[in-house]
Amino acid sequence: MWIPQVSYASTAPELSDNTRYDFFSRVVPSDTYQAQAMVDIVRAMRWNYVSTVASEGNYGESGVDAFIQKSREDADNCWYQNLDVSP
């Protein structure tokens, strides 16, 4: 028996894998899309130094990882600092 699952808050990119989670859906974009939006804001504001703060664990860290990856791909001369916060 397959039961569909709809999440209102799950943003982890790995949940987009339909071969593993074929009955999973979400109503928020994955971290990949949010990270691209953050990089677009950094570029539009012409910031060259950005700090990120995230909770430790898959939820917070995957968002920061996506931002770092996108900023390396897209941003011009942007330096960043990351701070993980324990719950």
C-alpha positions in Angstrom: 0.0 0.0 0.0 1.4 3.3 -1.1 0.5 6.5 0.9 1.2 9.9 -0.7 3.0 12.3 1.6 2.9 16.1 1.2 5.3 18.2 3.2 4.9 21.9 3.9 8.4 22.4 5.2 10.8 19.8 3.8 13.4 21.6 1.6 16.2 18.9 1.3 17.2 18.5 -2.3 17.5 14.7 -1.9 13.7 14.5 -1.5 13.4 15.5 -5.2 14.7 12.1 -6.2 11.5 10.5 -7.6 13.1 7.1 -7.9 13.4 6.9 -4.1 10.5 9.1 -3.0 7.9 8.6 -5.8 5.0 9.4 -3.5 6.5 12.4 -1.9 5.6 16.0 -2.8 6.2 19.4 -1.2 4.7 22.8 -1.3 8.0 24.7 -0.8 10.9 24.8 -3.2 14.0 22.7 -2.5 17.1 24.3 -1.1 18.5 24.4 -4.6 16.0 27.0 -5.7 16.2 29.0 -2.5 20.0 29.0 -2.8 19.8 30.4 -6.4 17.5 33.1 -5.1 20.0 34.0 -2.4 22.8 34.2 -4.9 20.7 36.4 -7.2 20.1 38.8 -4.2 23.9 38.8 -3.4 24.6 39.7 -7.0 21.9 42.3 -7.3 23.0 44.0 -4.1 26.7 43.7 -5.2 27.7 42.3 -1.9 31.1 40.7 -1.8 31.0 39.2 1.7 28.2 37.1 3.1 27.8 35.3 6.4 25.4 32.3 6.8 24.0 31.0 10.1 22.3 27.6 10.1 21.3 24.9 12.6 23.5 21.8 12.7 22.0 18.8 11.0 20.7 17.9 7.5 18.0 20.6 7.5 20.2 23.6 8.1 23.4 22.4 6.7 21.9 21.3 3.3 20.6 24.8 2.7 24.0 26.4 3.4 25.7 23.7 1.3 23.4 24.5 -1.6 24.1 28.3 -1.2 27.8 27.7 -1.2 27.7 25.5 -4.3 25.5 28.0 -6.2 27.7 31.0 -5.1 30.8 29.2 -6.3 29.1 28.6 -9.7 27.4 31.9 -10.1 28.6 34.7 -7.9 31.6 36.9 -8.8 34.2 37.3 -6.1 31.9 36.6 -3.2 33.4 35.5 0.1 31.3 33.8 2.7 31.6 32.7 6.3 29.4 29.9 7.8 28.4 29.5 11.4 26.6 26.3 12.5 24.5 26.6 15.7 23.9 23.6 17.9 20.3 23.2 19.1 
